[in-house]
Amino acid sequence: MKKINYFIIAVVVIFITSCTNNQVKLNAAGATFPLPYYNLAFSTYKNLNAINISYGGIGSGGGIRSLKDKVVNFAGTDAYLSDKELAEMPSEVLHIPTCMGAVVMAFNLDNIENLNITPSIISDIYHGKISNWNDTAIAAINPNIKLPDLKITPVYRSDGSGTTFVFSDYMTKTSQEWKVDFGHGKSLKWKLGIAAKGNPGVAGVIKQTRGSIGYIGTEYAFAQDIKTAAIQNPRGEFIKATTKSIALAAEGDIRPDTRQMITASTTKGSYPISCFTWIIFYKDLSIACKDQQTQIETLKLLNWMLSDKAQELTLKVNYVPLPPLAIQAGLKILSTAK
């Protein structure tokens, strides 16, 4: 009877297992808003399942284009696709929300930690009608603050951005002048200010520019210790972005396709520029996932993103877990993928 070389068998088994796991690499790109959360979630998933996931933060617009061109398996976006955009895609596209967050007005002023601001003031700043920090309109709602005689430098996104989409959605709901002049979308025609690419770019400009103000995702403000304003909500309350105030904005029904904005919520205590962020993918997974194993692993990952484990991770990087109704809707959507 021949002796069995268990060492060789073990090496072969390890090699086969390693090859099987490493052959699958999921590629994705899109929104920078959820990038810190996706980095954490995808690295956690890799440790649990030995699946490599590459996600490039190129902006929501770039992610949508990449999915349309079928160069990624799925994409991230803070701006859900409109009916027109869905019709222009090569095949049916589905959305699942992955977490909640908010867009904040970050500012750089010495010796001022708390600042109230209204949508009309934001509009006037980006229109150039309010150009100095000690303007009477800002002073009127900040009576206990000594505002400096300092030029205001507005900052905005240069790239197609879901963060711009969320921010402008709130502004069009609350300022008629903004609605007429700037409108709502991933890219706007700005009148003045400094442009920067991605949330990291805008955050960097604000941090380096005294007197600046601009809109960024909450995590970028928290991570770089940039001060943020309390924004007036539709109830007249000045609310800062917190886990609680963001969660309050999502109270209520969820559309079956989850394509909805939650800005300008009328819930008491809600932060008015709160939002969902989504992963989008083809219902027919084979459109962007060329082999069956990639299709299987993509669907497994997306289901895991709605699990308790993944949702718990949101709080570690200053995002907010999805409400139960949003998770239920997401899981139902995933059940229709093939």
Wavefront OBJ file of the C-alpha trace (Angstrom):
o trace
v 0.000 0.000 0.000
v 1.391 3.409 -1.026
v 2.127 5.965 1.666
v -0.052 9.028 1.452
v 1.822 12.320 1.482
v -0.544 14.381 3.603
v 1.705 17.432 3.321
v 1.315 17.518 -0.470
v -2.456 17.014 -0.180
v -2.697 19.864 2.317
v -0.699 22.169 0.049
v -2.903 21.283 -2.934
v -6.089 21.924 -0.931
v -4.800 25.291 0.274
v -3.746 26.214 -3.272
v -7.120 25.282 -4.747
v -9.013 27.140 -2.005
v -6.806 30.167 -2.409
v -7.259 30.217 -6.166
v -11.021 29.804 -5.859
v -11.333 32.765 -3.476
v -8.841 35.034 -5.193
v -10.247 34.497 -8.681
v -13.271 36.629 -7.787
v -12.646 40.335 -7.534
v -15.586 42.698 -7.423
v -15.093 46.099 -9.030
v -17.180 49.141 -8.216
v -16.967 52.926 -8.288
v -19.035 56.000 -7.574
v -20.050 58.330 -4.771
v -17.392 59.768 -2.459
v -20.035 60.581 0.171
v -20.177 56.977 1.529
v -16.525 56.177 0.738
v -15.311 55.912 4.374
v -18.186 53.551 5.168
v -17.644 51.464 2.037
v -13.921 51.202 2.768
v -14.709 49.815 6.225
v -17.582 47.585 5.115
v -15.748 46.093 2.137
v -12.569 45.425 4.107
v -14.647 43.757 6.832
v -16.417 41.640 4.235
v -13.088 40.655 2.677
v -11.822 39.455 6.071
v -14.974 37.396 6.545
v -15.234 35.943 3.050
v -11.821 36.331 1.343
v -13.386 38.297 -1.512
v -11.497 41.286 -2.903
v -13.590 44.391 -3.537
v -12.246 47.448 -5.323
v -14.243 50.677 -4.970
v -13.114 53.917 -6.580
v -14.478 57.186 -5.209
v -15.047 59.032 -8.491
v -18.356 60.757 -7.723
v -21.925 59.605 -8.282
v -21.922 60.793 -11.890
v -18.776 58.806 -12.623
v -20.226 55.733 -10.963
v -23.409 55.901 -13.016
v -21.392 56.266 -16.237
v -19.166 53.350 -15.245
v -22.186 51.106 -14.690
v -23.712 52.262 -17.968
v -20.457 51.370 -19.730
v -20.414 48.017 -17.882
v -16.892 48.514 -16.564
v -17.960 47.923 -12.928
v -20.065 45.216 -11.294
v -22.054 47.803 -9.323
v -21.875 51.516 -8.566
v -22.429 53.881 -5.653
v -24.600 56.979 -5.940
v -26.223 59.550 -3.670
v -28.467 60.597 -6.550
v -30.977 57.964 -7.555
v -31.490 57.540 -11.285
v -34.437 59.411 -12.736
v -36.962 57.630 -14.959
v -35.203 59.184 -17.968
v -31.784 57.991 -16.795
v -33.137 54.505 -16.114
v -34.543 54.345 -19.635
v -31.114 55.235 -21.062
v -29.327 52.359 -19.302
v -28.551 49.180 -21.313
v -30.773 47.073 -19.045
v -33.012 47.418 -15.994
v -31.183 48.944 -13.011
v -32.114 48.419 -9.360
v -31.310 50.538 -6.299
v -30.715 49.440 -2.730
v -29.992 51.948 0.065
v -26.899 51.107 2.106
v -26.826 53.701 4.885
v -27.944 57.176 5.861
v -25.926 60.318 6.189
v -26.179 64.050 5.755
v -24.734 66.973 3.888
v -23.453 69.689 6.192
v -22.484 73.308 5.709
v -18.886 73.305 6.902
v -17.159 76.595 7.680
v -13.788 78.001 8.705
v -14.016 80.873 11.203
v -11.637 81.532 14.080
v -13.105 81.381 17.608
v -16.618 80.475 16.409
v -17.778 76.939 17.134
v -21.544 77.211 16.623
v -23.290 78.994 13.798
v -26.930 79.175 12.714
v -27.727 79.454 9.038
v -30.889 79.491 6.897
v -31.480 78.316 3.320
v -32.063 81.926 2.212
v -28.633 82.907 3.584
v -27.013 79.935 1.844
v -28.649 80.993 -1.411
v -27.530 84.605 -0.975
v -23.936 83.493 -0.291
v -23.744 81.436 -3.485
v -25.429 84.268 -5.416
v -22.907 86.768 -4.066
v -25.579 88.859 -2.347
v -24.032 88.125 1.071
v -20.271 88.457 0.774
v -19.106 89.237 4.320
v -19.459 87.249 7.520
v -20.718 90.207 9.573
v -23.671 90.729 7.226
v -26.816 91.783 9.106
v -28.778 88.720 7.941
v -26.237 86.332 9.506
v -25.911 88.496 12.618
v -29.691 88.542 13.147
v -29.870 84.773 13.712
v -26.589 84.616 15.643
v -27.095 87.364 18.258
v -24.567 85.966 20.726
v -21.701 85.665 18.253
v -19.223 88.359 17.273
v -18.954 87.812 13.546
v -15.742 88.931 11.836
v -15.420 91.545 9.108
v -14.177 88.864 6.738
v -14.924 87.936 3.147
v -17.002 84.778 2.625
v -15.521 82.213 0.231
v -18.115 79.694 -0.962
v -16.822 76.268 -2.037
v -18.592 73.797 -4.313
v -18.080 70.523 -6.188
v -16.466 70.597 -9.617
v -17.477 67.021 -10.519
v -20.821 65.327 -11.075
v -21.815 64.734 -7.500
v -24.530 63.039 -5.496
v -23.639 65.364 -2.642
v -24.502 68.305 -4.907
v -27.699 66.465 -5.868
v -28.744 66.134 -2.202
v -27.713 69.678 -1.289
v -29.490 71.230 -4.279
v -32.594 69.098 -3.635
v -32.889 70.728 -0.209
v -32.192 74.190 -1.597
v -34.802 73.956 -4.376
v -37.395 72.952 -1.774
v -36.605 75.896 0.478
v -35.491 78.773 -1.810
v -37.431 79.858 -4.877
v -34.516 81.998 -6.046
v -32.177 78.996 -5.860
v -34.712 76.866 -7.715
v -34.862 79.374 -10.572
v -31.154 80.263 -10.797
v -29.318 77.062 -9.851
v -31.903 74.302 -9.867
v -31.396 70.694 -8.807
v -28.904 68.165 -10.113
v -25.527 66.466 -9.842
v -23.794 69.409 -11.566
v -24.805 73.074 -11.351
v -23.706 76.293 -13.061
v -22.131 78.183 -10.177
v -21.837 81.961 -10.119
v -18.779 82.317 -7.874
v -16.542 80.557 -5.367
v -13.878 77.849 -5.401
v -14.412 74.484 -7.094
v -12.965 71.252 -5.713
v -13.247 67.608 -6.712
v -14.961 65.109 -4.436
v -15.914 65.467 -0.798
v -12.236 65.186 0.208
v -11.355 68.055 -2.108
v -14.063 70.384 -0.808
v -13.223 69.494 2.803
v -9.547 70.227 2.129
v -10.264 73.650 0.631
v -12.520 74.619 3.536
v -9.992 73.525 6.114
v -7.246 75.547 4.430
v -9.272 78.683 3.601
v -10.178 81.085 6.379
v -13.681 82.501 5.878
v -14.817 79.667 3.624
v -18.085 77.741 3.695
v -19.208 74.766 1.642
v -21.267 71.592 1.577
v -19.723 68.186 2.343
v -20.727 64.798 3.710
v -20.810 64.611 7.509
v -17.979 62.088 7.799
v -15.522 64.384 6.050
v -16.301 67.228 8.440
v -15.974 64.974 11.485
v -12.823 63.228 10.259
v -11.020 66.506 9.549
v -12.441 68.319 12.587
v -14.144 70.978 10.465
v -16.885 73.018 12.119
v -20.462 72.678 10.842
v -23.484 74.966 11.044
v -26.920 74.305 12.489
v -29.348 74.458 9.547
v -32.903 75.742 9.799
v -35.417 72.998 9.032
v -38.999 73.540 7.743
v -40.261 73.789 11.339
v -37.977 76.764 11.955
v -35.628 74.782 14.207
v -31.857 75.164 13.889
v -30.561 71.603 13.890
v -27.051 70.160 13.680
v -26.373 66.825 12.023
v -26.280 64.007 14.583
v -27.141 60.316 14.468
v -30.515 61.094 16.031
v -31.431 64.120 13.911
v -30.481 62.297 10.681
v -32.475 59.199 11.656
v -35.538 61.353 12.364
v -35.514 62.550 8.752
v -36.250 59.001 7.533
v -39.407 58.498 9.566
v -42.351 57.457 7.432
v -43.043 55.218 4.472
v -40.387 53.958 2.063
v -41.087 53.653 -1.653
v -40.867 50.074 -2.960
v -37.990 51.058 -5.278
v -36.393 53.178 -2.454
v -35.877 56.106 -4.861
v -36.798 58.995 -2.613
v -35.270 62.059 -1.038
v -35.680 62.816 2.660
v -34.421 66.402 2.633
v -36.527 69.124 4.278
v -38.295 66.612 6.536
v -41.068 68.114 8.647
v -40.397 65.749 11.568
v -39.594 67.622 14.763
v -35.873 67.654 15.491
v -34.879 66.315 12.066
v -31.778 67.527 10.278
v -32.969 68.991 6.952
v -30.192 67.849 4.569
v -30.284 64.143 5.419
v -30.168 61.448 2.772
v -29.907 57.839 1.775
v -27.059 56.640 -0.402
v -27.520 53.748 -2.814
v -25.739 50.948 -4.597
v -27.083 50.481 -8.113
v -26.730 47.352 -10.229
v -28.347 45.543 -13.129
v -31.309 43.341 -12.301
v -29.787 40.877 -14.751
v -26.431 40.560 -13.023
v -24.832 39.023 -16.105
v -24.917 42.440 -17.825
v -21.989 43.686 -15.706
v -20.791 40.436 -14.094
v -19.500 38.259 -16.909
v -19.120 34.966 -15.032
v -21.500 33.151 -12.731
v -19.210 33.251 -9.700
v -18.938 37.052 -9.881
v -22.726 37.278 -10.127
v -23.118 35.069 -7.044
v -20.543 36.982 -5.022
v -22.014 40.369 -6.004
v -25.461 39.337 -4.816
v -24.034 37.878 -1.584
v -22.192 41.118 -0.853
v -25.240 43.294 -1.512
v -27.369 41.170 0.793
v -24.675 41.411 3.471
v -24.707 45.228 3.192
v -28.254 45.126 4.570
v -27.339 42.797 7.446
v -27.152 43.812 11.107
v -23.364 43.376 11.016
v -22.905 45.785 8.128
v -25.383 48.320 9.500
v -23.610 48.354 12.864
v -20.443 49.451 11.074
v -22.092 52.696 9.924
v -21.833 54.177 13.403
v -18.083 53.563 13.560
v -17.517 56.086 10.756
v -20.223 58.661 11.561
v -23.001 57.376 9.319
v -26.462 56.201 10.379
v -28.026 52.716 10.039
v -30.970 52.303 7.713
v -34.465 52.199 9.242
v -36.101 48.738 9.226
v -38.525 49.638 6.413
v -35.638 50.623 4.132
v -33.828 47.351 4.859
v -36.984 45.362 4.131
v -37.456 47.196 0.850
v -33.810 46.624 -0.099
v -33.972 42.902 0.599
v -37.137 42.580 -1.465
v -35.417 44.350 -4.363
v -32.422 42.009 -4.108
v -34.739 38.991 -4.228
v -35.737 40.024 -7.756
v -32.153 40.084 -9.102
v -31.134 37.176 -11.316
l 1 2 3 4 5 6 7 8 9 10 11 12 13 14 15 16 17 18 19 20 21 22 23 24 25 26 27 28 29 30 31 32 33 34 35 36 37 38 39 40 41 42 43 44 45 46 47 48 49 50 51 52 53 54 55 56 57 58 59 60 61 62 63 64 65 66 67 68 69 70 71 72 73 74 75 76 77 78 79 80 81 82 83 84 85 86 87 88 89 90 91 92 93 94 95 96 97 98 99 100 101 102 103 104 105 106 107 108 109 110 111 112 113 114 115 116 117 118 119 120 121 122 123 124 125 126 127 128 129 130 131 132 133 134 135 136 137 138 139 140 141 142 143 144 145 146 147 148 149 150 151 152 153 154 155 156 157 158 159 160 161 162 163 164 165 166 167 168 169 170 171 172 173 174 175 176 177 178 179 180 181 182 183 184 185 186 187 188 189 190 191 192 193 194 195 196 197 198 199 200 201 202 203 204 205 206 207 208 209 210 211 212 213 214 215 216 217 218 219 220 221 222 223 224 225 226 227 228 229 230 231 232 233 234 235 236 237 238 239 240 241 242 243 244 245 246 247 248 249 250 251 252 253 254 255 256 257 258 259 260 261 262 263 264 265 266 267 268 269 270 271 272 273 274 275 276 277 278 279 280 281 282 283 284 285 286 287 288 289 290 291 292 293 294 295 296 297 298 299 300 301 302 303 304 305 306 307 308 309 310 311 312 313 314 315 316 317 318 319 320 321 322 323 324 325 326 327 328 329 330 331 332 333 334 335 336 337 338
